[in-house]
């Protein structure tokens, strides 16, 4: 398997809705294995296929001992909001902000073999499910921000050297011996 480069903010693939998976063959299995290896190499909580430049509706996750993948996810959220917590993204390295997310989510979809999957999630896992599903819709967590948080995020982005950050991130991610923090502010 392989650790793949993660696309960073500004890459058009991150702003494009992903296509539904129709081929559940060996190539899908290889993609998922590579995504898991890539996510684990950087201690990510989740990784969506567009983040590695693949425009398909697939994401992987590893949060609080729960892990797996979902193909063609459909997300349903509860009505209550979570207490806002720091949220970051592997595609927006070095920045985190309090993004609003629902407390409870249900994700349905398929596994790599096309068998039905259903995940009921609360708290941090629900946040991850919502974050990764947003990626499949071409949406970054920054778009969930409003008011002063959004202004602060946009200012931070304007003042961040993403070109240099991209090089440092690629070098860092190329070394399996080093570990980056989880995108959701907690360890696995």
VENJOHU-V585867 format. One record per pair of residues at least 6 apart in sequence whose C-alpha atoms are under 6 Angstrom apart, sorted by sequence separation. I is the first residue (numbers start at 1). GAP is how many residues later the second one is. D is the distance in Angstrom with one decimal. If there is no record, write none. Layout:
i = {I,I}
gap = {GAP,GAP}
d = {D,D}
This chain:
i = {61,110,61,109,110,60,88,109,49,60,87,108,48,49,59,86,87,108,48,59,86,87,107,47,58,86,107,47,58,85,106,46,57,84,106,46,57,45,84,105,45,104,45,104,82,103,81,82,103,81,82,105,80,81,104,80,78,101,77,78,77,76,76,75,2,75,1,74,3,4,74,3,73,14,20,73,13,18,19,20,72,18,19,71,18,70,71,70,71,70,7,6,7,99,6,99,20,63,57,9,8,9,29,7,8,48,24,89,88,88,87,18,17,17,17,16,15,14,64,63,41,42,43,45,42,43,44,45,43,44}
gap = {6,6,7,7,7,8,8,8,9,9,9,9,10,10,10,10,10,10,11,11,11,11,11,12,12,12,12,13,13,13,13,14,14,14,14,15,15,16,16,16,17,17,18,18,19,19,20,20,20,21,21,21,22,22,22,23,26,26,27,27,28,29,30,31,32,32,33,33,34,34,34,35,35,36,36,36,37,37,37,37,37,38,38,38,39,39,39,40,40,41,44,45,45,45,46,46,52,62,79,82,83,83,83,84,84,84,89,94,95,96,97,118,119,120,121,122,123,124,124,125,135,137,137,137,138,138,138,138,139,139}
d = {5.3,4.4,5.6,5.8,4.9,5.7,4.2,5.1,5.6,4.1,5.2,5.5,6.0,6.0,5.6,5.8,5.4,4.4,4.1,5.6,5.1,5.8,5.7,5.5,5.7,4.6,5.1,5.3,4.5,4.9,5.6,5.4,5.9,5.4,4.5,4.0,5.0,5.6,5.7,5.2,5.1,5.7,5.6,4.5,5.8,5.4,5.9,5.3,5.4,4.3,4.5,5.3,5.8,5.2,5.8,5.8,5.1,5.9,5.9,6.0,4.4,5.6,5.2,5.9,5.3,4.7,5.5,5.5,5.9,5.8,5.3,4.5,5.5,5.9,6.0,4.4,6.0,4.5,4.8,5.3,5.3,4.7,5.8,5.7,5.3,6.0,5.0,5.8,5.7,5.6,5.1,5.4,5.6,5.9,4.8,5.6,5.9,6.0,5.8,5.7,4.2,5.7,5.8,5.8,6.0,5.7,5.7,5.1,4.6,5.8,4.8,5.1,5.7,4.3,4.7,4.4,4.0,5.4,5.3,5.5,5.6,5.3,5.7,5.6,4.9,5.8,4.7,5.9,5.3,5.8}
